[in-house]
């Protein structure tokens, strides 16, 4: 079994959902800032 931090699991899930469905989006205060959401949104802005 693979062990992931919560932030990495959320990040992978967001990448998978956005890959599968173009209508999925992420909105909220501080989405671009690691101070607010940690690494949960890492790479999303560049990829999508």
Phi, psi and omega in degrees: 000139179274137178256126180233150170287162178301318183294322178291321178297317178295317179299314179296318179297318178297317178299316180296315181296317181289329174295319185280328188222110182293350179274353179283135177216163181240127181223145178159167180291128174076021182303321180282345187263126176294345178292331183263313188245012181062225180259015184295333181253012184300128176084349183291315182298318181291323185277323186244000000 
